[in-house]
Amino acid sequence: MRGSAEFWRYLLDLRYRPGDDDVTEGELRFDRTDTPEEPLRAYADPAGHVFCIFVA
C-alpha cells in the first residue's frame, strides 16, 4: 500500500514536510501526447497497476 501512496503523492506533486520520508517514482509505460484526438499517457504504479492520464 505504501508504494501506491508514494506514487500518487509524486504524480500529484505533493510535498513531504521536513523530516518525512522521501519520494518513490512510477514508470511511464506509454506516451500518446502527440495524438490530437485523444492525447494521453499511461503509467504504472510501483505495484504494476496501469492507469491513463488524459493530457489537455
N, CA, C and O atoms as CSV, one atom per row, in Angstrom:
chain,resi,resn,atom,element,x,y,z
A,1,MET,N,N,0.824,-1.193,0.000
A,1,MET,CA,C,0.000,0.000,0.000
A,1,MET,C,C,0.868,1.257,0.000
A,1,MET,O,O,0.530,2.250,-0.644
A,2,ARG,N,N,1.960,1.212,0.706
A,2,ARG,CA,C,2.820,2.389,0.796
A,2,ARG,C,C,3.365,2.782,-0.571
A,2,ARG,O,O,3.466,3.971,-0.877
A,3,GLY,N,N,3.719,1.793,-1.403
A,3,GLY,CA,C,4.243,2.089,-2.737
A,3,GLY,C,C,3.248,2.842,-3.588
A,3,GLY,O,O,3.624,3.789,-4.279
A,4,SER,N,N,1.990,2.448,-3.557
A,4,SER,CA,C,0.953,3.142,-4.322
A,4,SER,C,C,0.734,4.559,-3.792
A,4,SER,O,O,0.575,5.496,-4.574
A,5,ALA,N,N,0.725,4.714,-2.491
A,5,ALA,CA,C,0.552,6.043,-1.900
A,5,ALA,C,C,1.693,6.965,-2.309
A,5,ALA,O,O,1.469,8.135,-2.619
A,6,GLU,N,N,2.897,6.448,-2.309
A,6,GLU,CA,C,4.058,7.243,-2.714
A,6,GLU,C,C,3.966,7.638,-4.181
A,6,GLU,O,O,4.295,8.764,-4.555
A,7,PHE,N,N,3.523,6.714,-4.991
A,7,PHE,CA,C,3.399,7.002,-6.414
A,7,PHE,C,C,2.425,8.146,-6.649
A,7,PHE,O,O,2.734,9.079,-7.390
A,8,TRP,N,N,1.247,8.084,-6.023
A,8,TRP,CA,C,0.245,9.127,-6.213
A,8,TRP,C,C,0.723,10.466,-5.654
A,8,TRP,O,O,0.449,11.516,-6.235
A,9,ARG,N,N,1.425,10.431,-4.551
A,9,ARG,CA,C,1.964,11.673,-3.992
A,9,ARG,C,C,2.914,12.318,-4.976
A,9,ARG,O,O,2.879,13.532,-5.174
A,10,TYR,N,N,3.768,11.508,-5.599
A,10,TYR,CA,C,4.721,12.024,-6.576
A,10,TYR,C,C,3.991,12.531,-7.819
A,10,TYR,O,O,4.299,13.615,-8.317
A,11,LEU,N,N,3.037,11.765,-8.319
A,11,LEU,CA,C,2.313,12.135,-9.523
A,11,LEU,C,C,1.561,13.452,-9.343
A,11,LEU,O,O,1.538,14.278,-10.255
A,12,LEU,N,N,0.952,13.655,-8.189
A,12,LEU,CA,C,0.176,14.860,-7.915
A,12,LEU,C,C,1.039,16.009,-7.411
A,12,LEU,O,O,0.523,17.066,-7.048
A,13,ASP,N,N,2.345,15.803,-7.389
A,13,ASP,CA,C,3.309,16.826,-6.990
A,13,ASP,C,C,3.075,17.317,-5.563
A,13,ASP,O,O,3.211,18.505,-5.270
A,14,LEU,N,N,2.721,16.381,-4.682
A,14,LEU,CA,C,2.571,16.712,-3.271
A,14,LEU,C,C,3.941,16.656,-2.615
A,14,LEU,O,O,4.794,15.870,-3.027
A,15,ARG,N,N,4.155,17.468,-1.614
A,15,ARG,CA,C,5.468,17.576,-0.954
A,15,ARG,C,C,5.426,17.017,0.457
A,15,ARG,O,O,4.428,17.138,1.169
A,16,TYR,N,N,6.540,16.398,0.843
A,16,TYR,CA,C,6.696,15.973,2.232
A,16,TYR,C,C,7.035,17.177,3.096
A,16,TYR,O,O,7.650,18.140,2.638
A,17,ARG,N,N,6.626,17.103,4.333
A,17,ARG,CA,C,7.058,18.094,5.304
A,17,ARG,C,C,8.482,17.754,5.714
A,17,ARG,O,O,8.895,16.601,5.588
A,18,PRO,N,N,9.247,18.733,6.204
A,18,PRO,CA,C,10.603,18.428,6.670
A,18,PRO,C,C,10.585,17.289,7.690
A,18,PRO,O,O,9.807,17.312,8.644
A,19,GLY,N,N,11.446,16.299,7.481
A,19,GLY,CA,C,11.536,15.161,8.380
A,19,GLY,C,C,10.724,13.957,7.940
A,19,GLY,O,O,10.899,12.869,8.487
A,20,ASP,N,N,9.835,14.123,6.959
A,20,ASP,CA,C,9.057,12.997,6.444
A,20,ASP,C,C,9.887,12.210,5.432
A,20,ASP,O,O,11.000,12.603,5.082
A,21,ASP,N,N,9.321,11.079,4.962
A,21,ASP,CA,C,10.030,10.194,4.035
A,21,ASP,C,C,10.287,10.828,2.680
A,21,ASP,O,O,9.766,11.898,2.365
A,22,ASP,N,N,11.110,10.138,1.876
A,22,ASP,CA,C,11.491,10.595,0.544
A,22,ASP,C,C,10.557,9.999,-0.509
A,22,ASP,O,O,9.657,9.227,-0.178
A,23,VAL,N,N,10.771,10.357,-1.779
A,23,VAL,CA,C,9.882,10.031,-2.891
A,23,VAL,C,C,10.176,8.672,-3.541
A,23,VAL,O,O,11.320,8.218,-3.568
A,24,THR,N,N,9.124,8.035,-4.062
A,24,THR,CA,C,9.226,6.843,-4.901
A,24,THR,C,C,8.493,7.146,-6.200
A,24,THR,O,O,7.357,7.619,-6.167
A,25,GLU,N,N,9.113,6.887,-7.333
A,25,GLU,CA,C,8.506,7.230,-8.613
A,25,GLU,C,C,7.830,6.048,-9.279
A,25,GLU,O,O,8.154,4.893,-9.004
A,26,GLY,N,N,6.875,6.355,-10.171
A,26,GLY,CA,C,6.230,5.356,-11.008
A,26,GLY,C,C,6.966,5.257,-12.341
A,26,GLY,O,O,8.036,5.838,-12.521
A,27,GLU,N,N,6.375,4.513,-13.267
A,27,GLU,CA,C,7.015,4.272,-14.563
A,27,GLU,C,C,6.068,4.643,-15.695
A,27,GLU,O,O,4.931,4.175,-15.743
A,28,LEU,N,N,6.548,5.494,-16.613
A,28,LEU,CA,C,5.789,5.829,-17.809
A,28,LEU,C,C,5.806,4.616,-18.722
A,28,LEU,O,O,6.878,4.142,-19.098
A,29,ARG,N,N,4.627,4.102,-19.086
A,29,ARG,CA,C,4.524,2.910,-19.937
A,29,ARG,C,C,4.199,3.245,-21.380
A,29,ARG,O,O,4.594,2.520,-22.293
A,30,PHE,N,N,3.476,4.347,-21.594
A,30,PHE,CA,C,3.022,4.672,-22.944
A,30,PHE,C,C,2.765,6.168,-23.023
A,30,PHE,O,O,2.124,6.736,-22.139
A,31,ASP,N,N,3.262,6.812,-24.080
A,31,ASP,CA,C,3.068,8.251,-24.264
A,31,ASP,C,C,2.409,8.487,-25.616
A,31,ASP,O,O,3.005,8.229,-26.662
A,32,ARG,N,N,1.194,8.972,-25.585
A,32,ARG,CA,C,0.467,9.270,-26.812
A,32,ARG,C,C,0.004,10.727,-26.779
A,32,ARG,O,O,-1.119,11.034,-27.178
A,33,THR,N,N,0.870,11.620,-26.303
A,33,THR,CA,C,0.511,13.029,-26.197
A,33,THR,C,C,0.510,13.729,-27.550
A,33,THR,O,O,0.008,14.848,-27.661
A,34,ASP,N,N,1.053,13.102,-28.566
A,34,ASP,CA,C,1.077,13.713,-29.897
A,34,ASP,C,C,-0.149,13.342,-30.736
A,34,ASP,O,O,-0.208,13.705,-31.911
A,35,THR,N,N,-1.120,12.635,-30.171
A,35,THR,CA,C,-2.350,12.268,-30.872
A,35,THR,C,C,-3.427,13.296,-30.546
A,35,THR,O,O,-3.918,13.324,-29.418
A,36,PRO,N,N,-3.812,14.152,-31.514
A,36,PRO,CA,C,-4.759,15.234,-31.213
A,36,PRO,C,C,-6.150,14.749,-30.789
A,36,PRO,O,O,-6.818,15.429,-30.010
A,37,GLU,N,N,-6.599,13.592,-31.280
A,37,GLU,CA,C,-7.942,13.111,-30.948
A,37,GLU,C,C,-8.089,12.743,-29.476
A,37,GLU,O,O,-9.133,12.999,-28.876
A,38,GLU,N,N,-7.062,12.148,-28.894
A,38,GLU,CA,C,-7.138,11.695,-27.503
A,38,GLU,C,C,-5.729,11.572,-26.916
A,38,GLU,O,O,-5.224,10.464,-26.733
A,39,PRO,N,N,-5.095,12.717,-26.620
A,39,PRO,CA,C,-3.743,12.660,-26.069
A,39,PRO,C,C,-3.744,12.102,-24.646
A,39,PRO,O,O,-4.523,12.546,-23.803
A,40,LEU,N,N,-2.873,11.130,-24.381
A,40,LEU,CA,C,-2.803,10.549,-23.043
A,40,LEU,C,C,-1.428,9.960,-22.768
A,40,LEU,O,O,-0.610,9.768,-23.667
A,41,ARG,N,N,-1.211,9.683,-21.499
A,41,ARG,CA,C,-0.031,8.948,-21.033
A,41,ARG,C,C,-0.524,7.820,-20.153
A,41,ARG,O,O,-1.485,7.984,-19.401
A,42,ALA,N,N,0.136,6.670,-20.246
A,42,ALA,CA,C,-0.186,5.535,-19.375
A,42,ALA,C,C,1.004,5.311,-18.446
A,42,ALA,O,O,2.150,5.230,-18.891
A,43,TYR,N,N,0.718,5.213,-17.167
A,43,TYR,CA,C,1.736,4.993,-16.143
A,43,TYR,C,C,1.444,3.693,-15.409
A,43,TYR,O,O,0.323,3.185,-15.443
A,44,ALA,N,N,2.464,3.164,-14.748
A,44,ALA,CA,C,2.289,2.030,-13.841
A,44,ALA,C,C,2.781,2.463,-12.467
A,44,ALA,O,O,3.870,3.022,-12.332
A,45,ASP,N,N,1.966,2.199,-11.453
A,45,ASP,CA,C,2.406,2.496,-10.093
A,45,ASP,C,C,3.392,1.414,-9.648
A,45,ASP,O,O,3.572,0.430,-10.366
A,46,PRO,N,N,4.028,1.563,-8.498
A,46,PRO,CA,C,5.025,0.585,-8.065
A,46,PRO,C,C,4.503,-0.841,-7.956
A,46,PRO,O,O,5.291,-1.784,-8.036
A,47,ALA,N,N,3.195,-1.026,-7.773
A,47,ALA,CA,C,2.622,-2.373,-7.708
A,47,ALA,C,C,2.340,-2.932,-9.092
A,47,ALA,O,O,1.943,-4.091,-9.219
A,48,GLY,N,N,2.542,-2.119,-10.145
A,48,GLY,CA,C,2.320,-2.580,-11.511
A,48,GLY,C,C,0.947,-2.272,-12.078
A,48,GLY,O,O,0.641,-2.682,-13.197
A,49,HIS,N,N,0.110,-1.558,-11.331
A,49,HIS,CA,C,-1.223,-1.185,-11.814
A,49,HIS,C,C,-1.103,-0.060,-12.830
A,49,HIS,O,O,-0.532,0.992,-12.542
A,50,VAL,N,N,-1.645,-0.288,-14.019
A,50,VAL,CA,C,-1.559,0.704,-15.100
A,50,VAL,C,C,-2.804,1.564,-15.118
A,50,VAL,O,O,-3.912,1.071,-14.907
A,51,PHE,N,N,-2.622,2.861,-15.371
A,51,PHE,CA,C,-3.739,3.808,-15.482
A,51,PHE,C,C,-3.370,4.883,-16.485
A,51,PHE,O,O,-2.192,5.082,-16.780
A,52,CYS,N,N,-4.361,5.571,-17.007
A,52,CYS,CA,C,-4.151,6.619,-18.027
A,52,CYS,C,C,-4.419,7.999,-17.458
A,52,CYS,O,O,-5.283,8.189,-16.603
A,53,ILE,N,N,-3.650,8.954,-17.960
A,53,ILE,CA,C,-3.861,10.363,-17.668
A,53,ILE,C,C,-4.100,11.039,-19.009
A,53,ILE,O,O,-3.245,10.980,-19.893
A,54,PHE,N,N,-5.252,11.679,-19.169
A,54,PHE,CA,C,-5.544,12.400,-20.405
A,54,PHE,C,C,-4.939,13.787,-20.316
A,54,PHE,O,O,-5.089,14.479,-19.309
A,55,VAL,N,N,-4.251,14.190,-21.383
A,55,VAL,CA,C,-3.497,15.439,-21.404
A,55,VAL,C,C,-4.273,16.472,-22.199
A,55,VAL,O,O,-4.693,16.205,-23.325
A,56,ALA,N,N,-4.465,17.649,-21.620
A,56,ALA,CA,C,-5.194,18.721,-22.320
A,56,ALA,C,C,-4.254,19.560,-23.138
A,56,ALA,O,O,-4.684,20.507,-23.795
